[in-house]
Amino acid sequence: MSQFLAVFTPRRWAVLATLREAGPLTVAELARRVKRDYKNVHGDIEKLREWRAVVKDEQGRIHAPYAEIVVQVRLPQQQAA
């Protein structure tokens, strides 16, 4: 779970939300829309691509193809009393 939270930071969630609302965008346009530096957004996109949360199309635009991300977390077993 800690790895998931390290990847899906609030800023990266904002990137995903922007892509879901706007559709495919270039990294430059995405950076402009989220009001962040191109280099940082590019790094976020690369990390999200590693996790397959976003994809790049033939024109080099990025999009978020999934409407939801479902995470299943197993809780530790309860200790015997």
N, CA and C of each residue as an Amber inpcrd file, in Angstrom:
protein
   243
   0.8240000  -1.1890000   0.0000000   0.0000000   0.0000000   0.0000000
   0.8680000   1.2510000   0.0000000   1.9890000   1.1900000   0.7130000
   2.8540000   2.3730000   0.7680000   3.4040000   2.7100000  -0.6150000
   3.6960000   1.7030000  -1.4170000   4.1840000   1.9510000  -2.7730000
   3.0890000   2.6040000  -3.6230000   1.8650000   2.1400000  -3.4820000
   0.7410000   2.7350000  -4.2080000   0.5990000   4.2090000  -3.8350000
   0.6400000   4.5020000  -2.5440000   0.4920000   5.8870000  -2.0920000
   1.6700000   6.7540000  -2.5170000   2.8430000   6.1550000  -2.6510000
   4.0060000   6.9090000  -3.1240000   3.8630000   7.2700000  -4.5970000
   3.2120000   6.4210000  -5.3690000   3.0210000   6.6800000  -6.7990000
   1.8260000   7.5950000  -7.0350000   0.7110000   7.2980000  -6.4040000
  -0.5210000   8.0550000  -6.6430000  -0.6500000   9.1850000  -5.6260000
   0.1950000  10.1860000  -5.8150000   0.2140000  11.3610000  -4.9470000
  -0.9420000  12.2970000  -5.3140000  -1.2510000  13.2560000  -4.4570000
  -2.3130000  14.2180000  -4.8020000  -2.0660000  14.9400000  -6.1320000
  -0.8320000  15.2940000  -6.4250000  -0.5450000  15.9680000  -7.6970000
  -0.7770000  15.0450000  -8.8870000  -0.4370000  13.7850000  -8.7250000
  -0.6690000  12.8330000  -9.8240000  -2.1540000  12.5390000  -9.9830000
  -2.9050000  12.5390000  -8.8850000  -4.3600000  12.4000000  -8.9990000
  -4.9260000  13.5800000  -9.7720000  -4.3790000  14.7770000  -9.5340000
  -4.8380000  15.9670000 -10.2690000  -4.5420000  15.8230000 -11.7580000
  -3.3880000  15.2580000 -12.0910000  -3.0360000  15.0000000 -13.4910000
  -4.0470000  14.0300000 -14.1020000  -4.3350000  12.9450000 -13.3910000
  -5.3090000  11.9680000 -13.8920000  -6.6870000  12.5970000 -14.0680000
  -7.1130000  13.3910000 -13.1030000  -8.4270000  14.0390000 -13.1950000
  -8.4890000  14.9800000 -14.3910000  -7.4240000  15.7250000 -14.6230000
  -7.3810000  16.6430000 -15.7610000  -7.4640000  15.8810000 -17.0750000
  -6.7320000  14.7840000 -17.1730000  -6.7830000  13.9700000 -18.3860000
  -8.1640000  13.3560000 -18.5910000  -8.8130000  12.9310000 -17.5290000
 -10.1530000  12.3480000 -17.6450000 -11.1500000  13.3930000 -18.1310000
 -11.0020000  14.6270000 -17.6480000 -11.9250000  15.7000000 -18.0280000
 -11.6570000  16.2180000 -19.4420000 -10.3810000  16.3770000 -19.7830000
 -10.0120000  17.0360000 -21.0400000  -9.8330000  16.0710000 -22.2030000
  -9.5370000  14.8210000 -21.9150000  -9.1900000  13.8890000 -22.9790000
  -7.6990000  13.9520000 -23.2540000  -7.2370000  13.3140000 -24.3240000
  -5.8050000  13.2600000 -24.6160000  -5.1720000  14.6450000 -24.7440000
  -4.0170000  14.8080000 -24.0920000  -3.2770000  16.0690000 -24.1220000
  -1.7920000  15.7890000 -24.2820000  -1.0780000  16.7540000 -24.8300000
   0.3820000  16.6780000 -24.8080000   0.8330000  16.9700000 -23.3810000
   2.0490000  16.5860000 -23.0630000   2.5730000  16.8720000 -21.7300000
   2.6300000  18.3810000 -21.5080000   3.0070000  19.1310000 -22.5350000
   3.0800000  20.5900000 -22.4020000   1.7130000  21.1870000 -22.0840000
   0.6770000  20.7440000 -22.7890000  -0.6730000  21.2540000 -22.5300000
  -1.1620000  20.8200000 -21.1550000  -0.8540000  19.6050000 -20.7790000
  -1.2380000  19.1100000 -19.4610000  -0.5730000  19.9390000 -18.3620000
   0.7220000  20.2070000 -18.5130000   1.4450000  21.0240000 -17.5300000
   0.8140000  22.4080000 -17.4090000   0.4350000  22.9820000 -18.5330000
  -0.2030000  24.3000000 -18.5160000  -1.5270000  24.2420000 -17.7590000
  -2.3040000  23.2090000 -18.0080000  -3.6250000  23.1060000 -17.3740000
  -3.5470000  22.8670000 -15.8710000  -2.5490000  22.1040000 -15.4290000
  -2.4160000  21.8600000 -13.9860000  -1.5240000  22.8970000 -13.3140000
  -1.0350000  23.8680000 -14.1160000  -0.2110000  24.9800000 -13.6220000
   1.0310000  24.4840000 -12.8760000   1.7470000  23.5710000 -13.5710000
   2.9780000  23.0150000 -13.0130000   4.0610000  23.0290000 -14.0740000
   5.2820000  22.8580000 -13.6310000   6.4460000  22.8230000 -14.5030000
   6.3960000  21.5840000 -15.4120000   6.7570000  21.7830000 -16.6850000
   6.7460000  20.7010000 -17.6760000   7.5570000  19.5000000 -17.1910000
   8.7670000  19.7460000 -16.7010000   9.6620000  18.6610000 -16.2860000
   9.0230000  17.8030000 -15.1900000   8.3910000  18.4400000 -14.2200000
   7.7600000  17.6920000 -13.1310000   6.5580000  16.8920000 -13.6190000
   5.7580000  17.4820000 -14.4840000   4.6040000  16.7620000 -15.0330000
   5.0830000  15.5990000 -15.8970000   6.1390000  15.8140000 -16.6660000
   6.7040000  14.7350000 -17.4840000   7.1340000  13.5680000 -16.5970000
   7.7860000  13.8650000 -15.4880000   8.1860000  12.8150000 -14.5490000
   6.9880000  12.0770000 -13.9750000   5.9410000  12.8340000 -13.6550000
   4.7220000  12.2040000 -13.1480000   4.1040000  11.2850000 -14.1940000
   4.0810000  11.7320000 -15.4300000   3.5180000  10.9130000 -16.5110000
   4.3220000   9.6270000 -16.6770000   5.6320000   9.7170000 -16.6180000
   6.4550000   8.5090000 -16.7600000   6.1530000   7.5110000 -15.6490000
   6.0060000   8.0000000 -14.4200000   5.6890000   7.1070000 -13.3030000
   4.2930000   6.5000000 -13.4760000   3.3360000   7.3090000 -13.8940000
   1.9810000   6.7940000 -14.1180000   1.9400000   5.8090000 -15.2880000
   2.7880000   6.0070000 -16.2830000   2.8670000   5.0470000 -17.3970000
   3.4330000   3.7150000 -16.9130000   4.4120000   3.7520000 -16.0080000
   4.9720000   2.5180000 -15.4490000   3.8730000   1.6930000 -14.7780000
   2.9570000   2.3770000 -14.1500000   1.8530000   1.7120000 -13.4470000
   0.6500000   1.5100000 -14.3620000   0.7800000   1.8750000 -15.6160000
  -0.2580000   1.7250000 -16.6520000  -1.5480000   2.4900000 -16.3360000
  -1.3990000   3.5990000 -15.6160000  -2.5560000   4.4440000 -15.3050000
  -2.8410000   5.4130000 -16.4430000  -1.8180000   5.6840000 -17.2670000
  -1.9870000   6.5220000 -18.4520000  -1.2770000   5.8560000 -19.6180000
  -1.6880000   6.2200000 -20.8210000  -1.0550000   5.6970000 -22.0330000
  -0.7850000   6.8460000 -22.9940000   0.1640000   6.6120000 -23.8860000
   0.5060000   7.5950000 -24.9150000  -0.0510000   7.0990000 -26.2400000
  -0.7390000   7.9830000 -26.9750000  -1.2940000   7.5890000 -28.2690000
  -0.2820000   7.8110000 -29.3910000  -0.6950000   7.5220000 -30.6210000
   0.1990000   7.6040000 -31.7820000   0.7190000   9.0190000 -32.0220000
  -0.0390000  10.0140000 -31.6060000   0.3770000  11.4110000 -31.7850000
   1.2130000  11.9170000 -30.6090000   1.4950000  11.0540000 -29.6460000
   2.2950000  11.4440000 -28.4910000   1.5000000  12.0850000 -27.3720000
   0.1730000  12.0910000 -27.5160000  -0.6690000  12.6650000 -26.4620000
  -0.9110000  11.6140000 -25.3790000  -1.0980000  12.1070000 -24.1650000
  -1.3120000  11.2430000 -23.0150000  -2.7980000  11.2050000 -22.6960000
  -3.2940000  10.0260000 -22.3400000  -4.6680000   9.9700000 -21.8460000
  -4.8020000   8.9180000 -20.7570000  -5.8290000   9.1040000 -19.9470000
  -6.1370000   8.1960000 -18.8400000  -7.3450000   7.3650000 -19.2620000
  -7.1250000   6.1190000 -19.6810000  -8.2120000   5.3320000 -20.2570000
  -9.1910000   4.7410000 -19.2460000  -8.8590000   4.8050000 -17.9680000
  -9.6980000   4.1340000 -16.9770000 -10.5630000   5.1280000 -16.2140000
 -11.8180000   4.7650000 -15.9950000 -12.7410000   5.6130000 -15.2450000
 -12.5400000   5.4630000 -13.7400000 -11.9400000   4.3580000 -13.3320000
 -11.6830000   4.1600000 -11.9090000 -10.4810000   3.2500000 -11.7220000
  -9.8720000   3.3900000 -10.5530000  -8.7790000   2.5150000 -10.1390000
  -9.2370000   1.8750000  -8.8370000  -9.3070000   0.5670000  -8.8300000
  -9.7760000  -0.1600000  -7.6550000  -8.5680000  -0.7920000  -6.9770000
  -8.4420000  -0.5420000  -5.6900000  -7.3260000  -1.0790000  -4.9120000
  -7.8890000  -1.9970000  -3.8400000  -7.3210000  -3.1670000  -3.7510000
  -7.7410000  -4.1250000  -2.7390000  -6.6110000  -4.2360000  -1.7230000
  -6.9290000  -4.0280000  -0.4530000  -5.9270000  -4.0560000   0.6090000
  -6.3200000  -5.1170000   1.6220000  -5.3780000  -6.0040000   1.9020000
  -5.6260000  -7.0480000   2.8980000  -5.1370000  -6.5330000   4.2550000
  -6.0250000  -6.5740000   5.2440000  -5.6770000  -6.1510000   6.5960000
  -4.9520000  -7.2780000   7.3140000  -4.1150000  -6.9320000   8.3030000
  -3.4340000  -7.9830000   9.0630000  -4.4530000  -8.8610000   9.7900000
  -4.0790000 -10.1130000   9.9970000  -4.9820000 -11.0110000  10.7120000
  -5.0700000 -10.5940000  12.1700000  -6.2370000 -10.8150000  12.7360000
  -6.4720000 -10.4650000  14.1280000  -5.7290000 -11.4510000  15.0170000
  -5.1030000 -10.9340000  16.0560000  -4.3860000 -11.7840000  17.0120000
  -5.3830000 -12.5390000  17.8840000  -5.0560000 -13.7790000  18.2150000
  -5.9160000 -14.5770000  19.0930000  -5.9400000 -13.9490000  20.4820000
  -7.0900000 -14.0080000  21.1270000  -7.2490000 -13.3960000  22.4580000
  -6.6490000 -14.2380000  23.5430000
